[in-house]
């Protein structure tokens, strides 16, 4: 749609008790994973795309029909784990976030960007409970705050870099914070009052509003960021021009050409996939530099 050794303890400002409590509270019923070895291994995390049998089988069927590739899914809990698999050649491609991609600019290449509402762009949202009196990040001081993943642009970097721009220390602004390892789980945490506010992918929030309106109605958007390049499908740079990767790219760009592909796009609420344009992730790079340069 749309990210990885820090984990929860590695942030330094999330207490172990809060982290475990937050993760347990945001857990969703497990579904049988549609995973398989396949000839072309595609990495996923629940941070962006929940593991759903129907959706993954539709993507698998489309890629088989459109490109003749036997697609296998490999799911890990965090962006960091999926990036590691991609860098050592354990998977051929992965659906990541722009921030992890920019951490390894010479070793990973964006292959395709999802197109949502006519453009390959999305925003980060700050959300709070529906009855919360707040008009921006400054009003969330002292909250219990839910993030998605330590390597997520919309689910961590945007908020942390915004706090730096305000002259605040991200590790001290909130009373507590925890990672849910899923944008949907950020929304669930705020809706269920397990967190007072959260940082979430705007595309996921809007998609959830269509699928689970009663859940999203218990929250409200407090602030929206600038636009960013949509979380890309990435491949190792050394393999970016191989025949198999070119086949896979053609399948992504031609999702509307098959019945399974069209149905997968409908479920994802996406228009399709497009080649990445130069500068697609420049706005993320600006926020990375801001966070890295803080005093």
N, C-alpha and C positions, 0 to 999 in steps of 0.2 A: 503497500500500500504502500513503511511505508515502512542504531541501532534499536573490549568487553571483558586480571587477577584481583580487581578491586572488590567486587561483590558488595555485600552490605557492610561487613565489618571494615572494609578498606576505605570507607569514606571518612572515618575519623570522627564524625559528628552524629552518627546514628547509633544509639545505644543498642546493645545486643537484645535486650528485652523488648525494646520498641520494635526492632526489626523483625524478630520472630513473631511478635504479636501481630504486627501488620501483615506479614506474609500469611500467617494462619487465618487471619480474619478475612483476607481477600481471596483465599483459595476457592476455586470453583470445582464442581464435580468433574472428575476425570473422565475423558472420553477415550475410547480405544484409538490409538494413533494410526493414521494412515501412512505408515512409514514403510519403506522398502529399500533394498540395496540399489536396484536399478543400474542402468549403464551410465546415466548422467545424474549425479547426486546433487540435490538442491537443498541448501541449508536454510532453516527457518528458526525463528524464536517466537515464543508467545508474546513478546513485547509488542510486536506489531501485528502479527497474523496468528490468531488462535488456531490450534490444530483441530480441523473439522473434517471428518471423513468425506462428506459430500463435496465440499469445495476442493479438497486436495485430489480427489478422484477425478473431478472434472478437469482440473489443470493437467493431471497425468494423461487423461484421455485426449485432450486437445494436443498436447505436445507429441504424443504418439501419432496422432492422425496428421498433424501439420508438418512434423519434422522427422518422423520415424525414429524418435529417440525414446528409449525406455527410461522414464524419469523416476528416480527414487528420492524420497524425502528424508532428510536428517534433521531432527529437531533438537536444539539445546536450549537451556534456560535463559542464557544471557547472550548479548551481542559479542562479548569478549570471547566466549567459547566458540561461537560460530566463526568469528574472524580467525581464530587460531586454526580451525579445521581448514578454512579456505587457504590460509597462508602455507600450510604444510601439504596441501594437495589431497586432503581426505575428502573434499567435496569439490565439485566443478563450478558451482555458482551459489550465491546466497542473496536473500532479500535482507538488506541491511538498512542502516541509517546513514545520513551524510556525514555525521561526525566520525564514526569509526572509519569510514572510507578515507576521510582527510587525514587520519592519523597514520595512514600507510599510503601516501600518494604515489609512490613509485612501484608499489607491489600489488595494488588493487585498482581496477578500472571499472567505472560505471558502464553497464551494458545497456540498460533500459530504465526509463523512469515511468511510473504509472501516470496516467492523465486523469485528473479528477476535476469535474465541473469545467472542462474545457482547457485546462492547463496543467502542466506537470509541477504543481506548486501546492504547498500546504502551510499552515500556521501552527504555532504553539498557543495553547489556551491555558490560562489560569482559571480554575473553577473553584467554587465554594458552594455551600448549601444554599438551597433556593431562597431561604429567608435571611441570608447573610447580608448585612449592611456593609458593603465593600465596593470600592470603585477602582481599585488598582492594587498592585503588589504591596505598596506601603501599608495598606489597611490589613494585611495578613500577618503582620509582625506578631510573633509569639505563638503562632498556630502549630498544631500537629499537622505536618504537611506530607502528602503522598507524592513520591516521584515514581517513574516507571523503571528506568534502568540507568546505571551510572554512565553509560555511553550513549544515551539517547539525547539527541539534540532538543526535541520538543519536550521530553520528559525529564530533563535535568539541566542541560547546558544553557538553554535560554533563560531559565529562572536564575541560575547561579550567576551568569554574566550580567543579567539585569540588576541583580543585587550589587555586584561589583561597581556597575555604573552609578548606582545610588550612594556609593561610599560605604556599603554594608559588607560584612563578612558573611558569606553564605552559610557557614557552619554555625553561626551565632544568631542569625535573624529569626529562625523558627525555634520554638521551644523543643520540638523533636521532629524528626523526619524519618521516613522509611521508604524502601523500594518495594513496589508490588510486582515488578517484572511482568508488566502487561498494562497497556494503556486502558484497556477495558477495566482492569482491576483498580486503576486510579479513580475512575468514575464510580465504581461500586463502593470504594472506600469512603469517598466523600458523600455519596448518596445515603450510605448507611451510618453516617456520622462516626466512622472509625478514624477519619481524618477531617480536619476543619477546612482544608483546602488542598489543591493538587495541581500538578503540572501534567498536561496531557496533549497528545497529538490531536489537532483540530479536525483532521479527516476522520479519525476513529470516533471522536466525540459526535460529529455530525452523522456518521454512519449508525452509531448506536441510537441516536435520537430517532432514526427511522425504524430501527429494529426493536428497540426497547424503550419506547417513549415514556413509559411510567417511571423507569429508572432515571433517565436523564432529566425528567421534569423535577426531580428532587434536588437538582443542582442548577447552578447558573454560571454563565461565563463572566468573569470579573475583568479580564483583560485579554487582548489578542495581540500577538507579535506581528512583526513584518512577515513577508512571504519568504519561504525557503524552497530549494529544490526538493522534490518529493523523495522519500526513502527509496534508494535505487536497488535494482538487481545488479550485483557486482560479480566480477570474475577476477582471477589472478591476472595481472598484467601480462605475464609471460605466455598465457594461453588465450589472450583476448582475440586473436585473429586465427585461431585454429578452425578447421572445417566444422567440428562438432559445436563449438561455441557460436559460430555463424548460423548454424542450423537452429540452435536454441533461440538466438536473437530473432530470427525470422518468425519463429513460432510465437514469440511474445508480441512482435509487431503485428501479427496477423490473428490475434485472438478472435476477432469477429468473423473469421472465415469458417469456423466450425461451430456446430451446435454446442458442444461442451465448452468451447471457449467463450461463446456469447453468454452462456448460463453462468460461467465463473465470473465474468465481468459484472453481470447483474447482481450476483451475491456479494461481490466486493464493492459494488456501487462505484465502479470505475468506468471511464470511457474507453480505455485501452492502454497501450504502452507506446512510448516514443523514444527515439534516440536522445541521449543527453546532449544538451547544448553547452558550449563553453561558458564558464562562469555560473553554472547552475547552483554551485554550492558556495559561492563567494560570501553570501550573507552569513553562512555558518562559520566560515573561516574568520570573519570579523569577530564573531563572538568567541571563538576559540582563542584568538589572540588577546582579547580583553580579559578572559579568565586567566590565561597564562601570564599576563603582564601585571596582574594585581600585586600590590606591594605587601 
